[in-house]
Amino acid sequence: MLDDLGIIPALHSYLKEFKTQTGIQIQFTAFAGVEHLDGAKRTVLFRIAQAALSNVAQHAQATRVKLTIKKVSQAVCMEINDDGRSFDVERVLCAKTNKRLGLIGMRERVEMVGGSFCIESAPGKGTTILAHVPLDISPMNQVP
């Protein structure tokens, strides 16, 4: 679906299924230009969304998630924010358990396409995942 229809329809479908399975409310907004990213970058963003939402369902005890994809400067930013319980990001990333592998995998995927990845989590504010991927800036691949 991602390759045939694009990231926005693929995410709409995935989020609909996620809401049905978890009962977690989801607000999704995206700018249409994200479809002009190359296939590798769109796949990375889709996989980050899947992994982040899997973590929300398993660990966050959240009732709401907001997923936003927007253009910022010379990058596309995907932000996933939940209203669930927070966690100590540094402790989890430094732990020697399998709990961190999903987070490290997300970071590695984004970095493989030249992007950056950040996790913020604070009591009473839930968790926010930010993934920035650079825009293709050749004249033929510019994102509007």
C-alpha positions as a Markdown table, in Angstrom:
| # | Residue | x | y | z |
|---|---|---|---|---|
| 1 | Met | 0.0 | 0.0 | 0.0 |
| 2 | Leu | 2.8 | 2.4 | 0.9 |
| 3 | Asp | 4.5 | 2.0 | -2.6 |
| 4 | Asp | 1.2 | 1.9 | -4.5 |
| 5 | Leu | -0.8 | 4.6 | -2.8 |
| 6 | Gly | 1.7 | 6.7 | -0.8 |
| 7 | Ile | 2.5 | 7.3 | 2.8 |
| 8 | Ile | -0.6 | 9.4 | 3.6 |
| 9 | Pro | -3.1 | 6.7 | 2.6 |
| 10 | Ala | -0.9 | 4.0 | 4.1 |
| 11 | Leu | -0.8 | 5.8 | 7.4 |
| 12 | His | -4.6 | 6.6 | 7.3 |
| 13 | Ser | -5.2 | 2.8 | 6.9 |
| 14 | Tyr | -2.7 | 1.9 | 9.6 |
| 15 | Leu | -4.0 | 4.4 | 12.1 |
| 16 | Lys | -7.6 | 3.3 | 11.5 |
| 17 | Glu | -6.6 | -0.3 | 12.3 |
| 18 | Phe | -4.6 | 0.9 | 15.3 |
| 19 | Lys | -7.5 | 2.8 | 16.8 |
| 20 | Thr | -9.8 | -0.2 | 16.3 |
| 21 | Gln | -7.4 | -2.5 | 18.0 |
| 22 | Thr | -6.4 | -0.2 | 20.9 |
| 23 | Gly | -9.2 | 2.3 | 21.4 |
| 24 | Ile | -6.6 | 5.0 | 21.4 |
| 25 | Gln | -7.8 | 8.2 | 19.7 |
| 26 | Ile | -5.5 | 9.5 | 17.0 |
| 27 | Gln | -5.2 | 12.9 | 15.4 |
| 28 | Phe | -3.3 | 12.8 | 12.1 |
| 29 | Thr | -2.2 | 15.7 | 9.9 |
| 30 | Ala | 0.3 | 15.7 | 7.0 |
| 31 | Phe | 1.3 | 18.0 | 4.3 |
| 32 | Ala | 0.8 | 16.6 | 0.8 |
| 33 | Gly | 4.5 | 17.3 | -0.2 |
| 34 | Val | 5.6 | 14.3 | 1.9 |
| 35 | Glu | 4.6 | 12.1 | -1.0 |
| 36 | His | 7.4 | 13.7 | -3.1 |
| 37 | Leu | 10.1 | 12.2 | -0.8 |
| 38 | Asp | 12.0 | 9.3 | -2.2 |
| 39 | Gly | 10.7 | 5.8 | -1.4 |
| 40 | Ala | 13.4 | 5.1 | 1.2 |
| 41 | Lys | 12.5 | 8.2 | 3.3 |
| 42 | Arg | 8.8 | 7.6 | 3.1 |
| 43 | Thr | 9.4 | 4.0 | 4.2 |
| 44 | Val | 11.5 | 5.2 | 7.1 |
| 45 | Leu | 8.8 | 7.6 | 8.2 |
| 46 | Phe | 6.1 | 4.9 | 8.0 |
| 47 | Arg | 8.2 | 2.4 | 10.0 |
| 48 | Ile | 8.9 | 5.0 | 12.6 |
| 49 | Ala | 5.2 | 5.6 | 13.0 |
| 50 | Gln | 4.5 | 1.9 | 13.3 |
| 51 | Ala | 7.3 | 1.4 | 15.9 |
| 52 | Ala | 6.3 | 4.4 | 17.9 |
| 53 | Leu | 2.6 | 3.4 | 18.0 |
| 54 | Ser | 3.5 | -0.1 | 19.0 |
| 55 | Asn | 5.4 | 1.3 | 21.9 |
| 56 | Val | 2.4 | 3.5 | 22.8 |
| 57 | Ala | 0.1 | 0.5 | 22.8 |
| 58 | Gln | 2.4 | -1.6 | 24.8 |
| 59 | His | 3.8 | 0.8 | 27.4 |
| 60 | Ala | 2.3 | 4.3 | 27.5 |
| 61 | Gln | -1.2 | 3.8 | 28.8 |
| 62 | Ala | -2.2 | 6.6 | 26.6 |
| 63 | Thr | -5.6 | 7.7 | 25.5 |
| 64 | Arg | -4.6 | 10.0 | 22.7 |
| 65 | Val | -1.9 | 10.3 | 20.1 |
| 66 | Lys | -1.2 | 13.1 | 17.7 |
| 67 | Leu | 0.8 | 12.4 | 14.6 |
| 68 | Thr | 1.9 | 15.3 | 12.4 |
| 69 | Ile | 4.1 | 15.4 | 9.3 |
| 70 | Lys | 5.1 | 18.9 | 8.3 |
| 71 | Lys | 7.8 | 20.7 | 6.3 |
| 72 | Val | 10.4 | 22.6 | 8.3 |
| 73 | Ser | 13.2 | 24.4 | 6.6 |
| 74 | Gln | 14.9 | 21.9 | 4.4 |
| 75 | Ala | 13.5 | 18.8 | 6.1 |
| 76 | Val | 10.3 | 16.9 | 6.7 |
| 77 | Cys | 9.5 | 16.5 | 10.4 |
| 78 | Met | 7.3 | 13.7 | 11.8 |
| 79 | Glu | 6.1 | 14.3 | 15.3 |
| 80 | Ile | 4.3 | 11.7 | 17.3 |
| 81 | Asn | 3.0 | 12.8 | 20.7 |
| 82 | Asp | 1.1 | 10.7 | 23.2 |
| 83 | Asp | -0.6 | 11.7 | 26.5 |
| 84 | Gly | 0.6 | 8.5 | 28.3 |
| 85 | Arg | 2.9 | 8.0 | 31.1 |
| 86 | Ser | 6.5 | 9.2 | 30.6 |
| 87 | Phe | 9.8 | 7.3 | 30.9 |
| 88 | Asp | 13.4 | 8.2 | 31.6 |
| 89 | Val | 14.7 | 8.3 | 28.1 |
| 90 | Glu | 18.4 | 8.2 | 29.0 |
| 91 | Arg | 17.9 | 5.3 | 31.4 |
| 92 | Val | 16.0 | 3.3 | 28.8 |
| 93 | Leu | 18.5 | 4.0 | 26.0 |
| 94 | Cys | 21.4 | 3.1 | 28.2 |
| 95 | Ala | 19.8 | -0.1 | 29.6 |
| 96 | Lys | 21.2 | -3.4 | 28.5 |
| 97 | Thr | 17.7 | -4.9 | 27.9 |
| 98 | Asn | 15.6 | -5.5 | 24.8 |
| 99 | Lys | 13.4 | -2.6 | 25.8 |
| 100 | Arg | 15.7 | -0.1 | 24.0 |
| 101 | Leu | 16.0 | -2.0 | 20.7 |
| 102 | Gly | 12.9 | -0.4 | 19.2 |
| 103 | Leu | 14.1 | 3.1 | 20.1 |
| 104 | Ile | 17.6 | 2.5 | 18.8 |
| 105 | Gly | 16.1 | 0.9 | 15.6 |
| 106 | Met | 14.1 | 4.0 | 15.0 |
| 107 | Arg | 17.1 | 6.3 | 15.4 |
| 108 | Glu | 19.2 | 4.1 | 13.1 |
| 109 | Arg | 16.6 | 4.1 | 10.4 |
| 110 | Val | 16.3 | 7.9 | 10.4 |
| 111 | Glu | 20.1 | 8.3 | 10.5 |
| 112 | Met | 20.5 | 5.9 | 7.5 |
| 113 | Val | 18.6 | 8.5 | 5.3 |
| 114 | Gly | 20.6 | 11.4 | 6.7 |
| 115 | Gly | 18.0 | 12.5 | 9.2 |
| 116 | Ser | 17.9 | 13.1 | 13.0 |
| 117 | Phe | 15.8 | 11.6 | 15.7 |
| 118 | Cys | 14.9 | 12.8 | 19.2 |
| 119 | Ile | 12.8 | 11.5 | 22.0 |
| 120 | Glu | 11.3 | 13.7 | 24.8 |
| 121 | Ser | 9.4 | 12.4 | 27.7 |
| 122 | Ala | 8.3 | 14.1 | 30.9 |
| 123 | Pro | 5.8 | 13.4 | 33.7 |
| 124 | Gly | 2.4 | 14.9 | 32.9 |
| 125 | Lys | 3.4 | 15.6 | 29.3 |
| 126 | Gly | 3.7 | 12.1 | 27.8 |
| 127 | Thr | 6.2 | 11.2 | 25.1 |
| 128 | Thr | 7.2 | 13.0 | 21.9 |
| 129 | Ile | 9.2 | 11.4 | 19.1 |
| 130 | Leu | 10.6 | 13.7 | 16.5 |
| 131 | Ala | 12.1 | 12.4 | 13.2 |
| 132 | His | 13.5 | 14.8 | 10.7 |
| 133 | Val | 14.5 | 13.6 | 7.2 |
| 134 | Pro | 16.2 | 16.0 | 4.7 |
| 135 | Leu | 14.3 | 17.1 | 1.7 |
| 136 | Asp | 15.5 | 16.1 | -1.7 |
| 137 | Ile | 16.7 | 19.4 | -3.0 |
| 138 | Ser | 17.5 | 18.5 | -6.6 |
| 139 | Pro | 15.2 | 20.5 | -9.0 |
| 140 | Met | 13.4 | 17.4 | -10.1 |
| 141 | Asn | 12.7 | 16.2 | -6.6 |
| 142 | Gln | 11.8 | 19.4 | -4.8 |
| 143 | Val | 9.0 | 19.1 | -2.2 |
| 144 | Pro | 6.4 | 21.9 | -2.5 |
